Every structure is written in structure tokens, then in C-alpha cells.
Amino acid sequence: MLNLTKLFFSSTDDTVFSDNIATTEEQRVFLTDCRTKIRDYLKPAIANATVAVLGMARRVEPRFRTQGSWSYKTCIQPAQPHLQEIDIDYGVYLPVDVWQDNGPPAAMAKKYFDLVETLLQVLCLQEGWKLETGTNAKDTCIRIDACEWAHIDIPLYAAPLEEFNNVVERTLVLNKAQHVAVFDQACGSESFMESAKVQVQTWDDLDTIMLATRSGIWMASDPEDVAKWFRDQVARFGDLGNQFLRVCRYAKAWRDFHWKFGGPTSISLMIAIAQSFEGKRGRDDVAFENAASTLATALNEEIRESGIDDAKEDFNRMKPGEREDASSKALALADALKQARGCQEYQKNKAIQIVTAQLGGRIPSSDHLVDNESAIEIVRSTVPTIVPAPRVPNTSAG
């Protein structure tokens, strides 16, 4: 049997799958710069309009937060860059001094959305970006096409002023070495720190967060729920947390390779993998195969998670026929990985071809990355895999 782990993840100088699907340093710098420009432009402009335009009692400043896949470090390069894009979610949070009927004044949602969109039109003209409008515009956020390979989604939130004042800002002086946290170890050098001195906010005191929509209504929404849950999962798996994170990224890359559009959502993949994750130290190939087997079952069913919204939401948003197709593709992935691992030493190139058929040309073609399992390793591979402790409710402080 073969050990295919180095095709996926390796500490050597070889460029492997995890490297090929990671965003580049140039891309991270570019998107960080875009985000900074958005924040620096919107912060005073929104504050100056809070009284005259939004009808608030006094001038208040918004705050900003990077969220989504950039927050929990699962963003990857698209498998089909001519059809797919890198995206970053950058939320705008406004403290509201008047809270009625469990939300801000109804009329304020449309004013808030129109204000920010108008401001961003000017910024886009200045920067050469494109603001999506018309039928392409989303109801739940403002989208900026910053370049041909990436877009930035800007959702607009509001929270009660008294809660917002409980958000504690603390200044941390971080050097490059301190940036290498558990997520960065799994994803490569990736940091979205705004500078050596950054304002880090704790958001767990915000119990009530409302999202303004283009249609002029407020929606209850807390994007931090998923981020807190995901961080808890990484911590729950202990020294296998890095492997769990990588496997989630592999699954997203598999999804992007097989679906030009649509397919299983990223959150559904993450939840399904977390709920049945079987890690194996030093064997990303085995861990990914186990995850693929899990997905083959999970993607054909409802996917709920008690740590997110009390399991009220089914994160498997595919229709019945789409679920069957996704389940079939996941089963094919699991079978292919098992078949590739079962190849003999002289069949290393065949094993690589089998994996490449499932994940595309970003799998390296170097057969020296494929190891032959010794008799001892084969025996060890039959030992029960490492199973994490039972899941517990989300307890992260954010």
C-alpha cells in the first residue's frame, strides 16, 4: 500500500496540494489593502452621516470586522479561476441609539444600505473597482469586484448602542512570529493583521445583531456564530486541529473542481466533516478519505449543528437530486483515495493519476512524494483511528 500524504501536505520544499490551493502572499496583501481603503473611507463618512442622514441622536463611528472564510482561514484559490473568484467578507457594524420592536427603526435599514452603497460608488470610481448593481446586486450585502479574481462582500449590521459600548478594544503589539497561530500553521503564512499594532475587538457581548438589506428590512444575523463554532472544533481536535482544518480546505477544493457553480456549501462541508472527523497523525490522505466517506452519507441528508443557531437551520441547501449527485461524487472521491492508496510501489504514477482525476492538476505529479508503506505501517494503519472527545456545546468567548 502507498502513503499519499506528501501529495497533500509536506514540510519539505516541494510544492504540494495544500500550497497550490492556498492564496498567495500577493493576493493577501492586495485584499488587505482593499479592505483598509474601504475602512478608512467609510469610517468617517458614515459617522458624519449618522445624524443628518440616518436620524441618530448623535454622531457615532462604525466598526469593521473581517469574517467568513478569511476569518477561520478556509479561503482557497478557485479551481476554475475563469468562473470562480476568491471572496472576502468585510462587515460594517453601526451602534444604534434607538432600538424599537427588537430592532432599529424600520426606515433606517434602507437609508443605511443606500448611504453605504452611495459612498462606495465614489470609492469604486477612485480605485477603479466595479460595484455590482442591478440584477447582479445581492440583497444581503454590497459587492465590490476589486479585480478579475476577487470580490469583496460588505454586509451592513447594527447593534444596540449599550451593547456596542461593551465591546472591548485592546491594542496588541504582534511581531511576525506571533502571527503564526494554529490556523496559520495549517494554512501557510497567512495573516490579515492590519499592522504591527492592531485593534482587536471582542464581539461576544453583542447579543443582538441585525443585518440591513437592500429591500429595506432588518434581519437577525450573527456571522460570528459560525466562526466561534469553527474555532471550537479546531480546539476540540487538539493536535489534530490543524489536520481537520486542512481537510476542510481539501474538501472545498474538491467541490470547486467538480462544480463550476453551486454544489455543497462550504459550511455544510465543514459541519459534516467536523461531526464525524477521524484524524490520523501524519496521514492527511487517510483523514481525507475518511472525510469523503462521511460526506457521501451526510450530503444526502439534512445537515444541522447544535452549536450554530441551536440546529434550527438545515445547512444542506441542495435540492434532492443535487444531494444525490453530491453524495455520489463524494463516494467516488472516497473510493478513489482508497484505490490509490492500495496501489503497489511500482504503480505510484497510477496512484497520482487516480487522485488527480478527483482533485485536478493542483495535485503534484512527482512520484517521489508517494511513499511505500512498510509492513509495520500497514499493521499500524489497522489500529483504530484517533477519535476526538464527544462534542460539547459551543463555549468559545469569541
Residue pairs with C-beta under 8 A, 6 or more apart in sequence:
1 341
1 342
1 343
1 372
1 373
1 378
1 381
2 340
2 341
2 342
2 343
2 344
2 345
2 347
2 348
2 351
2 370
2 371
2 372
2 373
3 283
3 285
3 341
3 370
3 371
3 372
3 373
3 377
4 285
4 337
4 340
4 341
4 351
4 355
4 370
5 282
5 283
5 284
5 285
5 286
5 371
6 12
6 14
6 16
6 369
6 370
6 371
7 16
7 17
7 285
7 352
7 355
7 363
7 364
7 369
7 370
8 16
8 17
8 18
8 246
8 250
8 284
8 285
8 288
9 16
9 17
9 18
9 246
9 284
10 16
10 369
14 364
14 366
14 369
15 364
16 364
16 369
17 250
17 253
17 359
17 362
17 363
17 364
18 188
18 246
18 249
18 250
19 188
20 77
20 362
20 364
21 76
21 77
21 249
21 250
21 253
21 362
22 76
22 77
22 187
22 188
22 190
23 75
23 76
23 77
23 86
23 190
24 77
25 189
27 86
27 149
27 150
28 190
28 191
28 192
30 146
30 147
30 150
31 86
31 88
31 146
31 150
31 152
32 192
32 194
34 127
34 129
34 144
34 146
34 152
35 64
35 66
35 88
35 90
35 152
35 192
36 194
37 123
37 127
38 64
38 90
38 120
38 123
38 144
38 152
38 154
39 64
39 90
41 119
41 123
42 62
42 64
42 92
42 116
42 119
42 120
42 123
43 61
43 62
43 64
44 61
45 119
46 61
46 62
46 92
46 94
46 115
46 116
46 119
47 59
47 60
47 61
47 62
48 59
49 115
50 56
50 58
50 59
50 60
50 94
51 57
51 58
51 59
53 111
53 115
54 108
54 111
54 112
54 115
55 105
55 108
55 111
56 96
56 97
56 98
57 97
57 98
58 97
60 94
60 95
60 97
60 161
62 92
62 93
62 94
62 95
63 92
63 93
63 164
63 167
63 201
64 90
64 91
64 92
64 93
65 71
65 90
65 91
65 93
65 201
65 203
66 88
66 89
66 90
66 91
66 192
67 89
67 90
67 91
67 223
67 224
67 227
68 75
68 87
68 88
68 89
68 153
68 223
69 75
69 87
69 89
69 266
70 88
70 89
70 192
71 89
71 227
72 183
72 226
72 227
72 230
72 231
73 183
73 184
73 186
73 187
73 190
73 245
74 230
74 245
74 248
74 249
74 252
74 266
74 270
75 86
75 87
75 88
76 249
76 252
76 253
76 256
77 86
78 84
78 85
78 86
78 149
78 256
79 253
79 256
79 257
79 360
79 362
80 256
80 257
80 260
81 149
83 260
83 261
84 256
84 260
85 149
85 150
85 151
86 149
86 150
86 151
87 150
87 151
87 152
87 153
88 150
88 151
88 152
88 153
89 141
89 152
89 153
89 154
89 155
89 223
90 152
90 153
90 154
91 154
91 155
91 156
91 157
91 223
92 116
92 154
92 155
92 156
92 157
93 157
93 158
93 159
93 164
93 206
93 209
94 112
94 156
94 157
94 158
94 159
95 158
95 159
95 160
95 161
95 164
95 165
96 104
96 108
96 158
96 159
96 160
96 161
97 161
98 104
98 105
99 160
99 161
99 208
102 208
103 158
103 210
103 218
104 158
104 210
104 218
106 216
106 217
106 218
107 216
108 158
108 212
109 212
109 213
109 216
109 217
109 218
110 212
110 215
110 216
112 156
112 158
112 212
113 142
113 156
113 212
113 213
113 214
113 216
116 142
116 154
116 156
117 131
117 142
120 131
120 142
120 144
120 154
121 131
123 129
124 130
124 131
124 144
127 146
129 144
129 145
129 146
130 144
130 145
131 142
131 143
131 144
131 145
132 138
132 142
132 143
132 144
132 145
132 151
136 143
137 143
137 214
138 153
138 214
139 213
139 214
139 215
140 155
140 211
140 213
140 214
140 219
141 153
141 154
141 155
141 156
142 153
142 154
142 155
142 156
143 151
143 152
143 153
143 154
144 151
144 152
144 154
145 151
146 152
155 211
155 221
155 223
156 211
156 212
157 209
157 210
157 211
157 212
157 221
158 209
158 210
158 212
158 218
159 206
159 208
159 209
159 210
160 208
163 205
163 206
163 207
163 208
164 206
166 205
166 206
167 201
167 202
167 203
167 205
167 206
168 201
168 202
168 205
169 199
169 200
169 201
170 199
170 200
171 197
171 198
171 199
171 200
172 197
172 198
172 200
173 196
173 197
174 193
174 196
174 198
175 196
179 191
179 193
180 189
182 234
182 241
182 242
183 190
183 234
183 245
184 190
184 191
185 242
186 241
186 242
186 243
186 245
186 246
187 245
187 246
187 249
202 397
202 398
203 224
203 398
204 224
204 228
204 396
204 397
204 398
206 222
206 224
208 220
209 220
209 221
209 222
210 218
210 219
210 220
210 221
211 218
211 219
211 220
211 221
212 218
213 219
224 398
225 308
225 309
225 394
226 267
226 308
227 398
228 394
228 396
228 398
229 305
229 307
229 308
229 394
229 396
230 270
230 274
231 396
232 307
232 394
232 395
232 396
233 241
233 244
233 270
233 274
234 241
234 242
234 244
234 245
235 241
235 396
236 388
236 389
236 391
236 392
237 243
237 244
237 277
237 279
237 388
238 388
239 281
240 277
240 279
240 281
240 287
240 386
240 388
243 279
243 280
243 281
243 284
243 287
244 273
244 274
244 277
244 279
244 287
246 284
247 273
247 277
247 284
247 287
247 288
247 291
248 269
248 270
248 273
250 284
250 288
250 291
250 359
251 269
251 270
251 273
251 288
251 291
251 292
251 295
252 266
252 269
253 359
253 360
253 362
254 292
254 333
254 358
254 359
255 263
255 264
255 266
255 269
256 263
257 358
257 359
257 360
258 329
262 318
262 322
263 318
263 322
263 326
264 295
264 299
264 316
264 318
264 326
265 315
265 316
265 317
267 315
268 298
268 299
268 303
268 315
268 316
268 317
269 295
271 303
271 304
271 305
271 308
271 315
272 294
272 295
272 298
272 299
272 303
273 291
273 294
273 295
274 305
275 294
275 298
275 305
275 391
276 290
276 294
276 298
277 287
277 290
277 291
277 294
277 388
278 287
278 290
278 291
278 385
278 386
278 387
279 287
279 385
279 386
279 388
280 286
280 287
280 290
280 385
280 386
281 386
283 381
285 337
285 341
286 341
286 381
286 385
288 337
289 334
289 337
289 338
289 341
290 385
292 330
292 331
292 333
292 334
292 337
293 330
293 331
293 334
295 326
295 327
295 330
295 333
295 334
296 327
296 328
296 330
296 331
296 334
297 327
298 316
299 316
299 318
299 323
299 326
299 327
299 330
300 323
300 324
300 326
300 327
301 316
301 323
302 314
302 316
303 314
303 315
303 316
304 311
304 312
304 313
304 314
304 315
305 311
305 315
306 391
306 393
307 391
307 393
307 394
308 315
308 394
316 323
318 326
332 358
333 358
336 354
336 355
336 357
336 358
337 355
337 358
339 354
340 350
340 351
340 352
340 354
340 355
341 351
343 350
343 351
343 354
345 372
348 367
348 370
349 367
351 370
352 363
352 364
352 365
352 367
352 370
355 363
356 363
356 365
373 381
